[in-house]
Every structure is written in C-alpha cells, then in structure tokens.
Amino acid sequence: MKAELIDSMGTDLTVVNAARVSMDKESEFQVDVGPGGEGDWIDSLKAGDSKLLSYLAREGHWTPYSHVRETFAFLKSSLRANLTMDYANSMVMEGTSSDLIKVRHSIWGWAALIRAGCIKTNIAEHVAITLGRHYPESWKAMSMATPDAVDRDAIVRHIPTKCETDPRFIDVTMRETVPIFVARQRFKHMVGFTYNEVSRRYVDTPPELYVPDNWRVRPEGSIKQGSGGEHPLNYQYGVMYDRYTKMVIEMYTDMIDNGVAPEQARMVLPQSMYTSYYVTGSLSAWARAYKQRIDVHAQVEIQDLARQWDTIISPLFPESWKVLTQGC
C-alpha cells in the first residue's frame, strides 16, 4: 500500500504521466538551452511526450488533462448563458463579491469553455495567454491559440494555487499503488477527484500480489462490514493463499506466453493484485475521503492508505488540513 506525492501545482509533464500510467510508464523533463542561449537552461518535454499530448487531444482522451487545474477571477457577466453542465462538469465556482466570480477548472475544461464561447472574448484571451505560458505543450496540443496581446482593461485575475487559501481551489496529485479490492473502494470517492489507472489491456508483466499480515475474523453481532482479530486458522489460510496465488500467476504467465490477449488473460488475476493510478483532487475532497477512510469501521487496508494521505498533505497545507480533518 503506497501513496506518493506527484505535485500540487501541475505541469505539462503531469498530463503526460497521467496518460502514461495506463501502460505503467513514466517520463521526465529533458533539459534544453533556453532563449537566452548557453547558461539559460529550461525543462522541456521529450519529442515523444509532445506527440502523446497531441494524440490525446486529437482522440478526445481528456482525463489526463483533468489533472492540472487553474483559477481565474472575473466579472460574473463574463460567463455567457450557453454555459451548460457539459462545460461546467468538475468546475468549481464561488462568488467573491456582488460582481466577481472565482472559477477553477482543468485546462481541458478551460479550452472547452473558450471554444464554445462560454466566456467573453476579452476574458478568454487572458485565460488563453496564461495557460499557454504555464502549459505550452498541452495548450498547443489542444489546438488552442496563445494571443500576442490582451485587453489591458479587462477585469480578470489569475490566482496561482500557491496563493490560494480556499481548500476547494487547491489540488493535490498523488500516485497510489494498492490492491484492486482497495482501489475499488477508493474509486467510490468521485466528487472532486479525477483518476487515470494502469490498464492490464496494455501491461502484461506478472503482477505483484498483496499478502496480508494476517487473516482476520468476521466481526461479531450485526455489523455487516469490518473485521476482528486474527483468525484461528490464520497460518493454514496463509499457506493456502500462497499456493493459490502462485498457481494463478503461473496460469496468467502461461496464457501470455502462448499468445492469449492480455485483456482476457487478466480475468484470472485475483482482487489482491496491485494496481496503480494517478489521482488528483481538491483539498476538500481529500479531507472528505480521509475522514471516511480513517474511521475505525473502514477496512484496515484502506485505513493504512488514508494515514499516508495525512502524512503527505499535512506538511503541505498544515493549517487548512488541520481544520478540515478536525475530530479525526
């Protein structure tokens, strides 16, 4: 069970790796000479990663783009009447005054709003030039133009995540590696989260399987979920589980070696198989999930995962996290 911090800001590389996780791969920036010549070094995407972004945009694979989000404040009147749920899905909005509204959206969402004309042109230009600077490869891949100039009189402000205090407008991205049975519980937390997971249609290496410290007894009474202490047949079931998992991995490997399609061969793999995924969520969403999964009635294994969220997030946003998780 493992949770790793990816970032709390987001870059073009975040989009790339959220896509590459489906094949259980990861890329890195390469260092290039910047416009200032020798000594002006910049991080840039590799050619293959730029092509991947273009492919994702062309084929409408929007979820990797949903892991990077930005916030802008502007006049409420700048949002036009054709704003529908198709464009507002995953958008976070808050009125900051009688006339202003603060909006957080994924870069894919901002691109969709601009294309559909849901934002007035002078505001859209400010959004486009900001996102084009922060995510140059992703913005270009989505065929979005970056204006050379903008209306200086337009009332609009970009609010970087590092300057944000509202937990609904702060995002954290992690990569979690957990057994399937834990992941399916994890994926029930949908509001405020977005996910991209390893796919065994593409990955066919023998998987790692989770082995519990012990087998627990079913709880007494009317409780329908949870577990108790160590089962009296703990050792025997441990031996049987070891035999079973070895047999399953042997069967899976044999099927792959003999040309069975990975999308079918994966059917024989147990729920204890580890999977891995990118997950991005607002600080508020992380807190809601944490409070539910750290509860004593939650499954022990997902409690372990929740404790790792706490270890990662609390140093990043100590005051906000403390307030959001009071009573836990």
C-alpha positions as CSV (number, residue, x, y, z in Angstrom):
1,M,0.0,0.0,0.0
2,K,1.7,3.2,-1.1
3,A,0.8,6.8,-1.8
4,E,3.3,9.1,-3.4
5,L,3.1,12.9,-3.9
6,I,3.3,14.0,-7.5
7,D,2.7,17.7,-7.2
8,S,0.2,20.3,-6.1
9,M,0.6,22.7,-9.0
10,G,0.7,20.7,-12.2
11,T,2.8,21.0,-15.4
12,D,2.7,19.5,-19.0
13,L,4.6,16.6,-17.5
14,T,1.7,15.9,-15.1
15,V,-0.6,15.4,-18.1
16,V,2.0,13.2,-19.9
17,N,2.5,10.9,-16.9
18,A,-1.3,10.7,-16.1
19,A,-1.6,9.3,-19.6
20,R,1.5,7.1,-19.4
21,V,0.3,5.4,-16.2
22,S,-2.1,3.3,-18.2
23,M,0.9,1.4,-19.5
24,D,2.7,1.7,-16.2
25,K,5.3,4.0,-17.6
26,E,6.7,7.4,-16.6
27,S,8.6,10.2,-18.4
28,E,10.8,13.0,-17.2
29,F,11.6,16.5,-18.4
30,Q,14.7,16.9,-20.5
31,V,17.0,20.0,-20.0
32,D,17.3,22.2,-23.1
33,V,19.0,25.5,-23.8
34,G,16.6,28.4,-23.3
35,P,16.0,31.5,-25.4
36,G,18.9,33.2,-23.6
37,G,21.4,30.8,-25.0
38,E,24.1,28.9,-23.2
39,G,23.5,29.1,-19.4
40,D,19.8,29.6,-19.8
41,W,18.5,26.1,-19.1
42,I,14.9,25.1,-19.3
43,D,12.9,22.0,-18.7
44,S,11.1,20.7,-21.7
45,L,9.1,17.7,-22.9
46,K,10.7,15.0,-25.0
47,A,9.5,14.7,-28.6
48,G,7.6,11.5,-27.8
49,D,5.8,13.2,-25.0
50,S,4.7,16.1,-27.2
51,K,3.4,13.7,-29.7
52,L,1.5,11.9,-26.9
53,L,-0.2,15.1,-25.9
54,S,-1.3,15.7,-29.5
55,Y,-2.7,12.2,-29.8
56,L,-4.7,12.5,-26.5
57,A,-6.2,15.8,-27.7
58,R,-7.0,14.6,-31.2
59,E,-8.7,11.4,-29.9
60,G,-10.6,13.2,-27.1
61,H,-8.8,11.5,-24.2
62,W,-9.5,14.3,-21.8
63,T,-8.8,12.7,-18.4
64,P,-5.0,13.2,-18.4
65,Y,-5.7,16.9,-19.0
66,S,-8.0,17.0,-16.0
67,H,-5.1,16.6,-13.5
68,V,-4.0,20.2,-14.0
69,R,-6.3,23.0,-13.0
70,E,-6.1,26.8,-12.8
71,T,-8.2,29.5,-11.2
72,F,-9.3,32.9,-12.6
73,A,-11.5,35.6,-11.1
74,F,-13.5,37.9,-13.4
75,L,-16.9,39.6,-13.7
76,K,-19.9,37.3,-13.4
77,S,-21.3,38.9,-16.6
78,S,-18.3,37.4,-18.5
79,L,-19.9,33.9,-18.2
80,R,-22.4,33.6,-21.0
81,A,-25.8,31.9,-20.9
82,N,-24.6,28.9,-23.0
83,L,-22.7,27.5,-20.1
84,T,-24.1,24.0,-19.6
85,M,-23.2,21.0,-17.5
86,D,-21.2,19.7,-20.5
87,Y,-18.7,22.5,-19.9
88,A,-19.2,23.1,-16.2
89,N,-18.5,19.5,-15.1
90,S,-15.7,19.5,-12.5
91,M,-15.7,23.3,-12.5
92,V,-15.5,24.9,-9.0
93,M,-17.1,28.4,-8.7
94,E,-17.6,30.9,-6.0
95,G,-18.9,34.5,-6.0
96,T,-16.3,36.7,-4.4
97,S,-18.4,39.9,-4.4
98,S,-21.7,41.1,-5.9
99,D,-20.0,41.4,-9.3
100,L,-17.0,39.0,-9.3
101,I,-16.8,35.2,-9.6
102,K,-13.8,32.9,-9.0
103,V,-13.6,29.8,-11.2
104,R,-11.3,26.8,-11.1
105,H,-11.3,24.4,-14.0
106,S,-9.0,21.8,-15.7
107,I,-7.0,23.1,-18.7
108,W,-9.2,20.8,-20.8
109,G,-12.3,22.5,-19.3
110,W,-11.0,26.0,-19.9
111,A,-10.2,25.1,-23.5
112,A,-13.8,23.7,-23.9
113,L,-15.3,26.9,-22.4
114,I,-13.3,29.1,-24.8
115,R,-14.1,27.0,-27.9
116,A,-17.8,27.1,-27.0
117,G,-17.8,30.9,-26.5
118,C,-18.9,30.5,-22.9
119,I,-16.6,33.2,-21.8
120,K,-16.4,36.7,-23.2
121,T,-13.6,37.2,-25.7
122,N,-11.5,39.7,-23.7
123,I,-11.6,37.3,-20.7
124,A,-10.9,34.2,-22.8
125,E,-7.8,35.9,-24.2
126,H,-6.3,36.4,-20.7
127,V,-7.1,32.8,-19.8
128,A,-5.5,31.6,-23.0
129,I,-2.3,33.6,-22.7
130,T,-1.9,32.4,-19.1
131,L,-2.5,28.7,-19.8
132,G,-0.3,28.9,-23.0
133,R,2.6,30.1,-20.9
134,H,2.1,27.7,-18.0
135,Y,1.3,24.6,-20.1
136,P,2.7,25.4,-23.6
137,E,2.8,21.9,-24.9
138,S,-0.6,20.9,-23.6
139,W,-2.3,24.1,-24.8
140,K,-0.7,23.7,-28.3
141,A,-1.7,20.1,-28.4
142,M,-5.4,21.0,-27.9
143,S,-5.1,23.4,-30.9
144,M,-5.6,26.4,-28.6
145,A,-4.1,29.7,-29.7
146,T,-2.0,31.9,-27.4
147,P,-2.7,35.6,-28.1
148,D,0.1,38.0,-28.5
149,A,-1.7,40.8,-26.7
150,V,-4.8,41.1,-24.5
151,D,-7.3,43.8,-23.4
152,R,-5.5,45.5,-20.5
153,D,-8.8,47.0,-19.3
154,A,-10.4,43.5,-18.9
155,I,-11.2,42.7,-15.2
156,V,-9.6,39.3,-14.8
157,R,-7.0,37.9,-12.4
158,H,-5.2,34.6,-12.5
159,I,-4.9,33.1,-9.0
160,P,-2.0,30.7,-8.7
161,T,-2.5,27.6,-6.5
162,K,0.3,28.7,-4.2
163,C,-1.6,32.0,-3.5
164,E,-4.9,30.2,-2.7
165,T,-6.4,29.7,0.7
166,D,-9.8,28.1,-0.1
167,P,-9.4,24.3,0.1
168,R,-11.9,23.8,-2.8
169,F,-9.5,25.7,-5.1
170,I,-6.3,23.8,-4.1
171,D,-5.4,20.5,-5.7
172,V,-3.0,17.7,-4.8
173,T,-1.9,14.9,-7.2
174,M,-0.7,11.5,-5.9
175,R,0.1,8.2,-7.4
176,E,-1.3,5.4,-5.3
177,T,-0.4,1.7,-5.6
178,V,-2.9,-0.6,-3.9
179,P,-4.6,-3.9,-4.3
180,I,-7.6,-4.0,-6.6
181,F,-10.1,-4.5,-3.7
182,V,-8.8,-1.3,-2.1
183,A,-8.8,0.6,-5.3
184,R,-12.5,-0.2,-5.9
185,Q,-13.3,1.3,-2.5
186,R,-11.0,4.3,-3.3
187,F,-12.8,5.0,-6.6
188,K,-16.1,5.5,-4.8
189,H,-14.7,8.9,-3.9
190,M,-15.6,10.6,-7.2
191,V,-16.7,14.2,-6.3
192,G,-13.7,16.5,-6.5
193,F,-11.4,13.7,-7.8
194,T,-10.1,12.5,-11.2
195,Y,-8.3,9.3,-11.9
196,N,-6.0,7.5,-14.5
197,E,-5.2,3.9,-13.8
198,V,-2.8,1.2,-15.1
199,S,-4.6,-0.9,-17.7
200,R,-3.9,-4.6,-18.0
201,R,-5.0,-4.5,-21.6
202,Y,-1.6,-2.9,-22.2
203,V,0.5,-4.2,-19.4
204,D,1.2,-8.0,-19.4
205,T,4.1,-8.4,-16.9
206,P,3.3,-10.7,-14.0
207,P,1.6,-8.6,-11.3
208,E,2.6,-8.2,-7.7
209,L,0.0,-9.6,-5.2
210,Y,-0.9,-8.2,-1.8
211,V,-0.2,-10.5,1.1
212,P,-2.0,-9.6,4.4
213,D,-0.1,-9.6,7.7
214,N,-2.8,-12.0,8.9
215,W,-6.3,-13.2,8.1
216,R,-8.9,-11.6,10.4
217,V,-12.1,-13.0,11.8
218,R,-15.5,-11.8,10.7
219,P,-16.9,-9.2,13.3
220,E,-19.5,-10.4,15.8
221,G,-23.0,-9.1,16.1
222,S,-25.0,-7.3,13.4
223,I,-22.0,-5.4,11.9
224,K,-22.0,-6.1,8.1
225,Q,-18.5,-4.8,7.4
226,G,-15.2,-4.6,9.1
227,S,-13.2,-7.4,10.8
228,G,-11.9,-8.5,14.1
229,G,-8.7,-10.1,15.4
230,E,-6.5,-12.8,13.9
231,H,-8.4,-15.8,12.6
232,P,-7.6,-19.1,14.4
233,L,-6.8,-20.7,11.0
234,N,-4.5,-17.8,10.1
235,Y,-1.5,-19.9,9.3
236,Q,-3.4,-22.6,7.3
237,Y,-5.1,-19.9,5.2
238,G,-1.8,-18.2,4.7
239,V,-0.3,-21.4,3.3
240,M,-3.3,-22.0,1.0
241,Y,-3.3,-18.4,-0.2
242,D,0.4,-18.7,-1.1
243,R,-0.3,-21.9,-3.1
244,Y,-3.3,-20.3,-4.8
245,T,-1.5,-17.1,-5.9
246,K,1.5,-19.0,-7.3
247,M,-0.9,-21.1,-9.3
248,V,-2.7,-18.1,-10.6
249,I,0.5,-16.2,-11.6
250,E,1.7,-19.4,-13.4
251,M,-1.5,-19.7,-15.3
252,Y,-1.5,-16.0,-16.3
253,T,2.1,-16.1,-17.4
254,D,1.4,-19.2,-19.4
255,M,-1.5,-17.6,-21.2
256,I,0.5,-14.5,-22.0
257,D,3.4,-16.6,-23.3
258,N,1.0,-18.6,-25.5
259,G,-0.5,-15.5,-27.1
260,V,-3.8,-15.1,-25.2
261,A,-4.9,-11.5,-25.4
262,P,-3.9,-9.6,-22.2
263,E,-7.4,-8.1,-21.9
264,Q,-8.7,-11.7,-21.5
265,A,-5.8,-13.2,-19.6
266,R,-6.3,-10.6,-16.8
267,M,-9.6,-12.3,-15.9
268,V,-7.7,-15.0,-14.0
269,L,-5.9,-12.5,-11.7
270,P,-7.3,-12.0,-8.1
271,Q,-8.5,-8.9,-6.4
272,S,-5.3,-8.9,-4.3
273,M,-3.4,-7.9,-7.4
274,Y,-1.8,-4.4,-7.1
275,T,-2.9,-1.7,-9.4
276,S,-1.6,1.9,-9.7
277,Y,-3.2,5.2,-10.7
278,Y,-2.8,8.9,-10.7
279,V,-5.4,10.7,-8.6
280,T,-5.9,14.5,-8.4
281,G,-8.4,16.1,-6.0
282,S,-9.2,19.3,-4.2
283,L,-8.0,19.6,-0.6
284,S,-11.7,19.5,0.4
285,A,-12.2,16.2,-1.5
286,W,-9.1,14.7,0.1
287,A,-10.3,15.6,3.5
288,R,-13.8,14.1,2.9
289,A,-12.2,10.8,1.8
290,Y,-9.7,10.9,4.7
291,K,-12.4,11.3,7.3
292,Q,-14.4,8.4,5.9
293,R,-11.4,6.0,5.4
294,I,-9.6,6.7,8.7
295,D,-12.7,5.7,10.6
296,V,-12.4,2.6,12.7
297,H,-15.2,0.9,10.7
298,A,-13.3,1.3,7.4
299,Q,-11.4,-1.6,6.1
300,V,-7.9,-1.9,7.8
301,E,-6.1,-1.8,4.5
302,I,-7.7,1.5,3.3
303,Q,-7.1,3.0,6.8
304,D,-3.4,2.4,6.1
305,L,-3.8,4.3,2.8
306,A,-5.6,7.2,4.5
307,R,-2.8,7.6,7.1
308,Q,-0.4,8.1,4.2
309,W,-2.6,10.8,2.8
310,D,-2.3,12.6,6.1
311,T,1.4,12.2,6.2
312,I,1.8,13.7,2.7
313,I,-0.8,16.5,2.9
314,S,-0.4,17.8,6.4
315,P,3.1,19.3,5.9
316,L,2.0,20.9,2.6
317,F,-1.1,22.7,4.0
318,P,-0.9,22.3,7.8
319,E,-3.5,24.8,8.9
320,S,-6.1,24.0,6.2
321,W,-5.7,20.3,6.7
322,K,-5.9,20.6,10.5
323,V,-9.2,22.5,10.2
324,L,-10.6,20.2,7.5
325,T,-9.9,17.0,9.4
326,Q,-10.8,18.1,12.9
327,G,-12.2,15.2,15.1
328,C,-10.3,12.5,13.2
